[in-house]
């Protein structure tokens, strides 16, 4: 039985890449005041950054809709496909609840919903792994087991120059933001085992924070030959390229996959301009 892979727009998959890989992407919503846009459908990444840079109303996001998931799931079920749906961390968004609500009308065993406990590049890496396994004929249950193994060996290390966006949208505490605003400390953040934002380290400058991202990632993947890495930035390509160069110079074993990507609206709303991060995972097998 064919397995269809579904995710949400926080995976930061380019539309052509998703289409080529056979991955369905359900959009979250980006809101500017009373105006609501489907992420990457009604508003592109370029349009979003231009609007953000122009000032004015600050954006917010809202979860993907149950209706969008229901339409997607029903289409694959009608084709006789099994479905693996991989969602943004449930600790960061209610999107996975919309997926569960949409799945209630499907026959038992038709669909598997997986909480990635990550976002952006980390979610993208898991989704690509699932698509590869599906293309190789693995069942939904086999794919979920493999994703669980990868998830247990995934990490994010990120540097966010301005935490005010994340505070405003409730993703980090005011206390963490005060480190940068008052004490001039640049926090390095991570995601804990539940997929919630947590502090990893405190350094004096953003430049030192970038070094910390690289060193922490190298320590995490060690000599894993199957390491998959995604460097993500929000309007900070130069910082991302710097991270790539430093990372490759320090890794003893080249990663099996290394992507550099600019995050889209649904993530940039919370991270703000200039944010950079490194997601990494490996099977551990």
C-alpha positions as CSV (number, residue, x, y, z in Angstrom):
1,X,0.0,0.0,0.0
2,X,1.3,3.4,-0.9
3,X,2.1,5.7,2.0
4,X,1.3,9.4,1.6
5,X,3.4,11.9,3.6
6,X,1.8,15.0,5.0
7,X,3.2,17.9,7.0
8,X,2.6,21.6,7.7
9,X,4.1,24.8,6.4
10,X,6.4,25.3,9.4
11,X,8.6,22.6,7.8
12,X,9.9,25.3,5.5
13,X,9.7,23.1,2.4
14,X,9.8,24.9,-0.9
15,X,6.7,24.2,-2.9
16,X,8.6,22.7,-5.8
17,X,10.6,20.4,-3.5
18,X,7.5,19.2,-1.7
19,X,5.8,18.5,-5.1
20,X,8.8,16.6,-6.4
21,X,9.0,14.5,-3.3
22,X,5.3,13.8,-3.2
23,X,4.8,15.6,0.2
24,X,1.5,17.4,1.0
25,X,1.9,20.6,3.0
26,X,-1.0,22.0,5.0
27,X,-0.7,25.7,5.7
28,X,-0.7,27.6,9.0
29,X,-2.1,31.1,8.9
30,X,-0.1,34.4,9.1
31,X,-2.1,37.3,10.4
32,X,-1.6,41.1,10.0
33,X,-4.3,42.6,12.0
34,X,-7.7,41.5,10.6
35,X,-6.0,40.2,7.4
36,X,-5.2,36.4,7.4
37,X,-3.1,34.7,4.9
38,X,-2.4,31.0,4.3
39,X,1.4,30.5,4.8
40,X,3.2,30.2,1.4
41,X,-0.1,30.2,-0.5
42,X,-1.7,33.7,0.0
43,X,1.6,35.2,1.1
44,X,5.1,34.3,-0.1
45,X,8.2,34.4,2.0
46,X,9.4,37.5,0.1
47,X,6.1,39.3,0.5
48,X,6.1,38.5,4.2
49,X,9.7,39.8,4.8
50,X,8.9,43.0,2.8
51,X,5.8,43.6,4.9
52,X,7.6,42.9,8.1
53,X,10.5,45.2,7.2
54,X,8.1,48.0,6.4
55,X,6.9,48.2,10.0
56,X,3.3,48.9,11.1
57,X,1.1,46.0,12.3
58,X,3.1,43.2,13.9
59,X,2.1,39.8,12.6
60,X,0.9,36.7,14.5
61,X,0.2,33.1,13.5
62,X,-2.6,30.7,14.0
63,X,-2.7,26.9,13.6
64,X,-3.6,25.0,10.5
65,X,-7.3,24.3,10.1
66,X,-9.1,21.0,10.6
67,X,-10.8,21.5,7.3
68,X,-7.5,21.7,5.4
69,X,-6.3,18.5,7.0
70,X,-9.6,16.8,6.4
71,X,-9.5,17.6,2.7
72,X,-6.0,16.3,2.4
73,X,-6.6,13.1,4.3
74,X,-9.8,12.3,2.5
75,X,-8.1,12.6,-0.9
76,X,-5.4,10.2,0.1
77,X,-7.8,7.8,1.7
78,X,-10.0,7.8,-1.4
79,X,-6.9,6.7,-3.4
80,X,-6.4,3.8,-1.0
81,X,-3.2,5.3,0.5
82,X,-2.0,5.0,4.1
83,X,-1.1,8.4,5.6
84,X,1.8,9.5,7.7
85,X,1.3,13.1,9.0
86,X,4.3,14.7,10.7
87,X,3.5,17.9,12.7
88,X,5.2,20.8,14.2
89,X,5.9,20.3,17.9
90,X,2.7,20.1,19.9
91,X,4.4,22.2,22.6
92,X,4.7,25.1,20.1
93,X,1.4,25.0,18.2
94,X,-2.1,23.5,18.3
95,X,-1.7,22.4,14.7
96,X,-1.4,18.7,15.6
97,X,-4.8,18.9,17.4
98,X,-6.3,20.0,14.1
99,X,-4.7,16.9,12.4
100,X,-6.1,14.6,15.1
101,X,-9.6,16.1,14.7
102,X,-9.5,15.6,10.9
103,X,-8.4,12.0,11.3
104,X,-11.4,11.0,13.4
105,X,-13.5,10.2,10.3
106,X,-10.9,7.9,8.8
107,X,-10.9,4.1,9.3
108,X,-8.6,2.8,12.1
109,X,-5.0,2.2,10.9
110,X,-5.4,4.4,7.9
111,X,-3.4,7.3,9.4
112,X,-0.5,7.8,11.7
113,X,0.0,11.3,13.2
114,X,3.5,12.0,14.5
115,X,4.6,14.9,16.8
116,X,8.0,15.9,15.5
117,X,8.7,17.8,18.8
118,X,10.6,20.2,16.5
119,X,10.0,22.8,13.8
120,X,11.4,24.4,10.6
121,X,14.6,22.6,9.5
122,X,14.2,19.8,12.0
123,X,10.7,19.1,10.8
124,X,11.9,19.3,7.2
125,X,14.6,16.6,7.9
126,X,12.1,14.3,9.4
127,X,9.6,14.8,6.6
128,X,12.3,14.1,4.0
129,X,13.3,10.9,5.8
130,X,9.7,9.8,5.8
131,X,9.3,10.5,2.1
132,X,12.4,8.5,1.4
133,X,11.2,5.5,3.4
134,X,7.8,5.7,1.7
135,X,9.4,5.7,-1.7
136,X,11.3,2.6,-0.7
137,X,8.1,0.8,0.1
138,X,8.0,1.0,3.9
139,X,4.7,0.8,5.7
140,X,3.3,3.6,7.8
141,X,4.1,1.7,11.0
142,X,7.7,1.1,9.8
143,X,8.1,4.8,9.0
144,X,6.8,5.9,12.4
145,X,9.3,3.6,14.1
146,X,12.1,5.1,12.1
147,X,10.9,8.6,12.8
148,X,10.8,7.8,16.5
149,X,14.5,6.8,16.4
150,X,15.5,9.9,14.5
151,X,13.5,12.1,16.9
152,X,15.3,10.7,19.9
153,X,18.6,11.9,18.3
154,X,17.5,15.4,17.1
155,X,18.7,18.8,18.4
156,X,18.3,22.4,17.7
157,X,20.8,25.1,18.7
158,X,19.7,28.7,17.7
159,X,20.7,32.3,18.2
160,X,18.0,34.9,18.1
161,X,19.3,38.6,18.2
162,X,15.9,40.0,19.2
163,X,13.7,37.8,21.5
164,X,10.9,40.4,21.7
165,X,9.0,38.6,18.9
166,X,9.2,35.3,20.7
167,X,8.1,36.9,23.9
168,X,5.2,38.7,22.2
169,X,3.9,35.4,20.7
170,X,4.5,33.5,23.9
171,X,7.3,31.2,22.8
172,X,9.9,32.3,25.3
173,X,9.7,33.9,28.7
174,X,10.2,37.6,29.5
175,X,13.1,36.6,31.8
176,X,15.0,35.0,28.9
177,X,14.5,38.1,26.8
178,X,15.8,40.3,29.6
179,X,19.2,38.7,29.3
180,X,19.7,40.3,25.9
181,X,17.9,43.5,26.5
182,X,19.4,44.5,29.9
183,X,22.4,42.3,30.6
184,X,23.6,42.3,26.9
185,X,23.8,38.5,27.0
186,X,23.1,36.5,23.8
187,X,21.1,33.4,24.8
188,X,21.5,30.2,22.8
189,X,18.2,28.4,22.7
190,X,17.3,24.8,22.1
191,X,14.2,22.6,22.2
192,X,13.8,20.2,25.1
193,X,12.6,16.6,24.8
194,X,9.0,17.7,24.8
195,X,9.6,20.1,21.9
196,X,9.4,23.3,24.1
197,X,11.9,26.2,23.8
198,X,14.6,26.1,26.5
199,X,17.8,27.9,27.2
200,X,21.0,26.1,26.3
201,X,23.7,28.6,27.0
202,X,24.5,32.3,27.7
203,X,27.3,34.0,25.8
204,X,28.4,37.6,25.6
205,X,28.1,38.3,21.8
206,X,26.1,37.1,18.9
207,X,29.3,36.1,17.2
208,X,30.1,33.9,20.1
209,X,26.6,32.5,20.0
210,X,27.3,31.4,16.4
211,X,30.4,29.6,17.5
212,X,28.4,27.9,20.3
213,X,25.8,26.6,17.7
214,X,28.6,25.0,15.7
215,X,30.4,23.5,18.6
216,X,27.2,22.1,20.2
217,X,26.1,20.6,16.9
218,X,29.5,19.0,16.3
219,X,29.4,17.5,19.7
220,X,25.9,16.2,19.2
221,X,26.4,14.4,15.8
222,X,29.9,13.3,16.7
223,X,31.0,10.7,14.1
224,X,27.5,9.8,12.9
225,X,27.8,8.9,9.3
226,X,24.1,9.3,8.7
227,X,23.8,12.8,10.3
228,X,21.4,15.1,8.6
229,X,21.8,18.9,9.2
230,X,19.7,21.9,8.3
231,X,21.0,25.5,8.8
232,X,18.1,27.9,9.0
233,X,18.0,31.7,8.9
234,X,15.5,34.5,8.9
235,X,16.9,37.1,6.5
236,X,20.5,36.3,7.6
237,X,22.1,34.4,4.8
238,X,25.6,35.6,5.6
239,X,25.3,34.2,9.1
240,X,24.0,31.0,7.7
241,X,26.9,30.6,5.3
242,X,29.3,31.4,8.1
243,X,27.8,28.6,10.1
244,X,28.0,26.2,7.2
245,X,31.7,26.9,6.6
246,X,32.6,26.6,10.3
247,X,30.5,23.4,10.7
248,X,32.1,21.7,7.7
249,X,35.6,22.6,8.9
250,X,35.0,21.0,12.3
251,X,33.0,17.9,11.5
252,X,35.2,14.8,11.4
253,X,32.7,13.1,9.1
254,X,30.8,15.0,6.3
255,X,27.0,14.8,7.0
256,X,24.8,12.7,4.9
257,X,22.7,15.7,4.2
258,X,23.3,19.4,4.7
259,X,20.7,22.1,3.8
260,X,20.8,25.9,4.1
261,X,17.4,27.5,4.0
262,X,15.6,30.7,4.8
263,X,12.6,30.2,7.1
264,X,9.1,31.2,6.0
265,X,6.5,33.4,7.5
266,X,5.1,31.0,10.1
267,X,8.5,30.7,11.8
268,X,9.9,34.2,11.2
269,X,6.9,35.7,13.0
270,X,8.3,34.3,16.3
271,X,12.0,34.3,15.6
272,X,12.3,37.7,14.1
273,X,14.9,39.0,11.5
274,X,18.4,37.8,12.0
275,X,17.7,34.5,13.8
276,X,19.8,31.5,12.8
277,X,19.8,27.9,14.0
278,X,21.2,24.5,13.3
279,X,19.0,21.4,13.4
280,X,20.6,18.0,13.4
281,X,19.5,14.4,13.8
282,X,20.8,10.9,13.2
283,X,19.4,7.4,13.6
284,X,21.8,6.2,16.3
285,X,21.6,2.7,14.9
